[in-house]
Amino acid sequence: MNYLTVENISKSYGEHTLFENISFSVHKDQKIAFVAKNGTGKTSILNIISGEDEADSGVVTYRKGIAVSFLSQDPNFDPNLTIEETIFASDNPILKVIANYEKALLNPDDTEAYQDAFEAMEQHQAWDFETLYKQILFKLKLEKLDQKIGLLSGGQIKRLALANALINKPDLLILDEPTNHLDLEMIEWLEAFFAKENITLFMVTHDRYFLERVCNEIIELDAGKLYSYKGNYSYYLEKREARIELEAVETGKAKQLFKKELTWMRRQPKARTTKSKSRINDFADIKHRAHQRRNDHEVQLELNMERLGSKILEFHKVSKAFKDKTILDNFTYMFQKGERAGIIGKNGTGKTTFLNILTQTAAPDSGKVTKGDTVKFGYYTQGGIKIKPQQKVIDVIREFGDYIPLKKGRQISAQQLLERFLFSRKKQYDFVEKLSGGERKRLYLCTVLIQNPNFLILDEPTNDLDIVTLNVLESFLMDFPGCVIVVSHDRYFMDKVVDHLFVFKGNGVVEDFPGNYTDYRVYEDSQPTVSKNETKKEKNDWKKNDAKKLSYNEEKELNNIESKIKSLTYDKKELEEKFNNPELSTDAINELSNKLKDIIETIEAKEERWFELSSKLEE
């Protein structure tokens, strides 16, 4: 059953064409993710579908009689209404029945009104619906139903918009970045909700685990063309890579044909036959195909980072509280060289406050934070870039200098640096206010990194970044020799980048967990249900026993080795799969063999060290 048909839509802004003649459809029970690079028109397409914007040409048609809900990046609510009034303000008839019933409860003397409201609840089977909508609000941490919209944070407003969309139980739900502003617990609940509810989805998201677990089809907009993949994210990656390889082969063939036809064109006399004129007309198409090129070059960064000294950053019995909410309680920790820490926890447990104390932009109530003399922070905040009127992209970078120093005494210009961050020469002279949300985040990330920090703090860096940029950022962080701290709800990103986690439990409790997010979920799920006091005692006993047998550095090394082995094993499997390509040249096979040999040797060395440290625990 067809719910939505999009036919030949196009959109331009002045001379800049976002997309032309785009067509696709959404059918019942499909869960489709729409992916594309930042700035190519994803949000514009969603706005056209939702009616918030108009296409320059083309038609959008919905099936008659279906209910549709749309979650935008910037929801607009009446600031004078409460959360509950906003929910009840929708057109859902069952919500109006529930609202009348709750109003009747406030006037117990009016028995007739109460009886009518009660019968309406029975007639519409609204009892289960009432339970559902209150459960959704509870899961999204919107329990204060009498709170005014004007007093909510941006994240709370986005979650309210999501709750509103889910509560209305539409036939078709259109979502723009649904996992932004959700903590990890909320994201996992939302995944489970979509798995059991019969809702047809069309969404833009860059959360790769969410894509993997929720979607059954992915539509990609690439270089102005649409490609459809009937599967989840893993299937999409596999088939996309095959498509790109095939396109490269076709382009190579077209280039050979172009050279041949160009030679023919140059030696032809002016008077031509009908047959030669047809060949001349075909030449334009061959030339176009021969000059096709992908713009997938990766950001290559070799920034000239100052070396970290022996003392990096130390927390000594640090405490912080706001009224009755404790954020830190005698927190003590010493950061080591090359440390990669992730920070997870529910919203409101103090993750951003911790980062502010760490960077000394906020003071603790007690205790001390000391920073090494050589430490230079690079702090990527959720606030993003501050836009100045009529400022161009190139001007933002030139505020930090016309040239950026690299390793080995080399340097690159501000223009070259922006090109490495996927901003074309033409794009560099656009006004910053014309950039998409994701492009602004990429530019902001660039301004943080070019200041040559050796201690990176990234607060939700993955919001609004496209998958291409996320892969680039992950590659950069994997090779970054300094310290990295990441707060992110992107589980895929956390798994690739971090070695251990600070888990903010609330009430000042911060646990240091050895491993990435998936390791943590496996550990938590494997734990028997025991009282909090017993769990705390067991963990304290475990730490005391281990501390007697391993030094601090050895304990930390052991914690990180398992994560490293897991990452290397994944890399080994990827390399081995590349040998299946029958078109590999001898040189390519030799190169892959050398890489595989290095990885195997590294794994063996890590495993040997793991056994060595583990044996100390058994003594």
Secondary structure, DSSP 8 states (H G I E B T S, - for coil): -EEEEEEEEEEEETTEEEEEEEEEEEETT-EEEEEE-TTSSHHHHHHHHHTSS--SEEEEEE-TT--EEEE-SS----TTSBHHHHHHTSS-HHHHHHHHHHHHHT-TT-HHHHHHHHHHHHHTTHHHHHHHHHHHHHHTT---TT-BGGGS-HHHHHHHHHHHHHHT--SEEEEESTTTT--HHHHHHHHHHHHHS--EEEEE---HHHHHHH-SEEEEEETTEEEEESS-HHHHHHHHHHHHHHHHHHHHHHHHHHHHHHHHHHH--SS--HHHHHHHHHHHHHHHHHT-----------B------S--EEEEEEEEEETTEEEEEEEEEE--TT-EEEEEE-TTSSHHHHHHHHTTSS--SEEEEEE-TT--EEEE-TT-----TT-BHHHHHHTT-SEEEBGGG-EEEHHHHHHHTT--HHHHTSBGGGS-HHHHHHHHHHHHHTT--SEEEEESTTTT--HHHHHHHHHHHHH--SEEEEE-S-HHHHHHH-SEEEEEEETTEEEEEES-HHHHHHHHHHS----HHHHHHHHHHHHHHHHHHS-HHHHHHHHHHHHHHHHHHHHHHHHHHHTT-TT--HHHHHHHHHHHHHHHHHHHHHHHHHHHHHHHHH-
